[in-house]
Amino acid sequence: MPYLQELVTLANLKLSTLLAVGACLQSVLFFILPRYVALLPALILLLKLGVETALITAGYLHNPYLPERARMNLVTAPIPNQDGMLSAKGADKGLVVFIIGATCNHPLGPLAPGFKDIGTQFDALWLDAAADTHEWGYMGHTGALLQQRADGGIMLVVISYWRNVEGLHAFAQAPLHRGTMNLWSKISKKSPHLGIFHETYCVEKGGWENIYHQIHPFGMGAIKYPIKGGNGETELLSSITDASKRWKGMLGRMAQRDL
């Protein structure tokens, strides 16, 4: 999903703005309809939401916030070998965590001038990285993580994972990324309300681990690795594996002690 659309979907409007819009719509209904009829839409909506919440809480209705893709059992997501097999020891490969983000300090939020251009470039960069994972060492990235500050500003953050810093640096020198930086140079001069940042962490083997329990696929747990099958065709496979026994301990997942 494009990042601008994600931000709008995440309801970044202030509560006061939403209440004001709702009050205006309710006032319009009072002008054109009898009072008891004008109250019906709000009352029916509140009743519906209240009954559904009560039934879900009591277990009579399926919980729509817990889809089938949620990982209910205890699992971990090691980095597989090139053939898709998992090593005997955890964290036997190093990785690079690259965090990139953009901030907007404007009353229009994601609709502010220039912010759409940043979102479009973010989308293009990830598509370019995914197009040649072998050259760049790119493994995957999270969806957009949104932070809305108390002062009304918003920040969009994405966490990405790479096999090595050499691949990440090569990607940064590629034409698309250099073009993105040139675009940002132009945007930043006329849009002081926008900002970008990145952080890079090089993690040696044995220095990382992960665990997931009753959670939607996220981070390294959501990565699909391109693995060549016996027929020569490339398949996208998850490295998710059971962590209830062999990989249960943090130190074991980090290969800091014998399993």
C-alpha positions, 0 to 999 in steps of 0.5 A, a space after each residue: 500500500 502506498 505510504 500516503 494512503 497508509 497515513 490517511 487510512 490510519 486516521 491521522 486527523 485530530 480528534 477535535 477535527 473528527 468531532 467537529 465534522 461529526 457535529 456539522 453533519 448532525 446539525 445538517 440532519 437536524 435542519 432537514 429531518 425531524 429531530 427523532 429521525 435525525 438522531 437515529 443514524 448516530 443511535 443505531 451506529 452506537 448500538 451496533 458498535 456496542 452490541 458487536 463489542 460485547 459479543 466479541 468480548 464474550 466470545 460469541 462473535 469471531 474477533 475480526 482483529 485476529 485474522 488467520 495470519 496471526 502467529 498464535 504459537 511461539 515462533 522465530 525467524 532466522 535467516 535461511 541459507 541460500 538453499 532455504 535450509 536453516 542452520 543448526 545454530 541461530 544467528 549464524 549470519 550478520 545483518 544490517 538494520 536500516 531505519 528510514 523515516 520522514 516527518 511532517 509538521 503541517 496542519 494538512 498532515 499527509 496532504 501537506 505540500 511535498 509529502 506525497 512526493 516523499 511517499 512516492 519515492 519511498 515506494 519506488 525505492 523499495 520496489 527497486 531494492 526488491 527487484 534485485 535482492 542478490 545485488 543489494 542484499 536486501 531482505 525486506 522491510 516493515 510496513 509504514 509505522 506512524 507516530 503522531 506527536 502531541 503537537 500534531 506533527 506526524 512521523 513515518 518510519 520504515 525498518 528494513 533488513 539487509 544482508 550486509 552494509 556493502 549491498 546497502 551502500 551500493 544501493 545508496 549509490 544507485 541511480 534511483 537513490 541518488 535521484 531521490 536525494 536530488 529531489 529531496 534537496 529541492 523539496 527541502 528548500 521550499 518545504 521547511 515543514 518536511 524532514 527525513 532521517 535514517 539510522 544504520 545498525 550493522 549487527 554481527 552474527 550472534 548479535 541478534 534474535 527475534 521471537 513472535 507469539 500471537 502476533 501478525 507477521 512483522 519485521 523479520 517474521 514477515 520476510 519472504 526469501 527468494 529460494 531456487 527450487 529443484 525445478 530452477 524456479 524461484 519461490 518466496 519462502 518464509 523462514 518462520 520456525 517453531 520456537 517452543 523447544 529448540 529455539 525457546 531461549 534468547 541465548 540459544 537463538 543468538 547462538 551464545 550457548 549450545 542448544 
